[in-house]
Amino acid sequence: MRIQRHATSQRDRARIGEAVSRIRGSVVHSVRYLLPPALSGEIWSYAGFDVVPGAILLDAHPEKIYLVWRVDEVRGEGLQVILGDEYHEDAEDEGLQDVGGNLDGHVAALIEQPITSVGISWQGSGWDDEAGEPNETLWALRLSAHDQCITFAVGSVSNEPSKPAYQPDSVVAIFDRTIAQEYRPRAARSAAFGIDV
C-alpha cells in the first residue's frame, strides 16, 4: 500500500494519519539500507543518525515498511511510505541494492518489539492545488517501542556534522530522541519527532 504523502485538507491529513497508524503493533525484525550501485558505500554515520542516499526498508511483520524521498512538480517533495511488498517495483526501477543496516546498538532496542506509537510530521510544500489550497507533504515518520524510538526524515547532514539538515533526495535515520525533537526545517509544522497518530 502506497501511502499518499501530500494533503490539501484536514480530511486528507486524517486519512493519511489513519493509514500510517496501521504500523502500530508491527514488529520490526531488521532495518536495511538500499542504495543505488554507484553509492553502495555511501552511508554516512554520525553520532545519533545515519544519512542514507537511497531508501530504508524495515523488515517488519505483518507488513514491510519502505521509506524513500520523492518529489513531483505539482505537490512538492516528501517522505514516501510504502507498506507491504509493493516497494519491489520502486527498488527495482531505481536499481537499489540492499547494503545492510546500522544495527550496532542504535536500533537493537526496537528489534523484535511491537511498535507502540507512530508519529508523523508535515511540511508546507510551497505549492498550491488547482483550487488554491496549500499542499502539505509528509516529511518525517517516528516509530516508538515503549521508551525507544527511531525517526526517519527527509534530510542530510548540516555543516555541523552533529545534526541533520533539510536536504532533499536522501533520508536520515535518527536514533537519538533529542536530535529528532530538535530537527525542524523552516517549512515544517513540527519537528521530525512528529505528533502521534
Secondary structure as the mmCIF struct_conf table of DSSP 4:
data_model
#
loop_
_struct_conf.conf_type_id
_struct_conf.id
_struct_conf.beg_label_comp_id
_struct_conf.beg_label_asym_id
_struct_conf.beg_label_seq_id
_struct_conf.end_label_comp_id
_struct_conf.end_label_asym_id
_struct_conf.end_label_seq_id
STRN STRN1 ARG A 2 ILE A 3
STRN STRN2 HIS A 6 ALA A 7
BEND BEND1 THR A 8 SER A 9
HELX_RH_AL_P HELX_RH_AL_P1 GLN A 10 VAL A 20
HELX_RH_3T_P HELX_RH_3T_P1 SER A 21 ILE A 23
TURN_TY1_P TURN_TY1_P1 ARG A 24 GLY A 25
STRN STRN3 VAL A 27 LEU A 35
HELX_RH_3T_P HELX_RH_3T_P2 PRO A 37 LEU A 39
TURN_TY1_P TURN_TY1_P2 SER A 40 GLY A 41
STRN STRN4 TRP A 44 TYR A 46
TURN_TY1_P TURN_TY1_P3 ALA A 47 GLY A 48
STRN STRN5 PHE A 49 VAL A 52
BEND BEND2 PRO A 53 GLY A 54
STRN STRN6 ALA A 55 HIS A 61
BEND BEND3 PRO A 62 GLU A 63
STRN STRN7 ILE A 65 ASP A 72
TURN_TY1_P TURN_TY1_P4 GLU A 73 ARG A 75
STRN STRN8 GLY A 76 LEU A 83
BEND BEND4 GLY A 84 GLY A 84
TURN_TY1_P TURN_TY1_P5 ASP A 85 GLU A 86
HELX_RH_AL_P HELX_RH_AL_P2 TYR A 87 ASP A 93
TURN_TY1_P TURN_TY1_P6 GLU A 94 GLY A 95
STRN STRN9 GLN A 97 ASP A 98
BEND BEND5 ASP A 104 VAL A 107
TURN_TY1_P TURN_TY1_P7 ALA A 108 GLU A 112
BEND BEND6 GLN A 113 GLN A 113
STRN STRN10 PRO A 114 PRO A 114
STRN STRN11 SER A 117 ASP A 128
TURN_TY1_P TURN_TY1_P8 GLU A 130 ALA A 131
BEND BEND7 GLY A 132 GLY A 132
HELX_LH_PP_P HELX_LH_PP_P1 GLU A 133 GLU A 133
STRN STRN12 PRO A 134 ALA A 145
TURN_TY1_P TURN_TY1_P9 HIS A 146 ASP A 147
STRN STRN13 GLN A 148 VAL A 154
STRN STRN14 SER A 156 VAL A 157
BEND BEND8 ASN A 159 GLU A 160
TURN_TY1_P TURN_TY1_P10 PRO A 161 SER A 162
BEND BEND9 LYS A 163 LYS A 163
STRN STRN15 PRO A 164 ALA A 165
TURN_TY1_P TURN_TY1_P11 PRO A 168 ASP A 169
STRN STRN16 VAL A 171 ILE A 174
HELX_RH_AL_P HELX_RH_AL_P3 ARG A 177 GLU A 182
TURN_TY1_P TURN_TY1_P12 ARG A 186 ALA A 187
STRN STRN17 ALA A 188 ALA A 188
BEND BEND10 ARG A 189 SER A 190
TURN_TY1_P TURN_TY1_P13 ALA A 192 PHE A 193
STRN STRN18 ILE A 195 ASP A 196
#
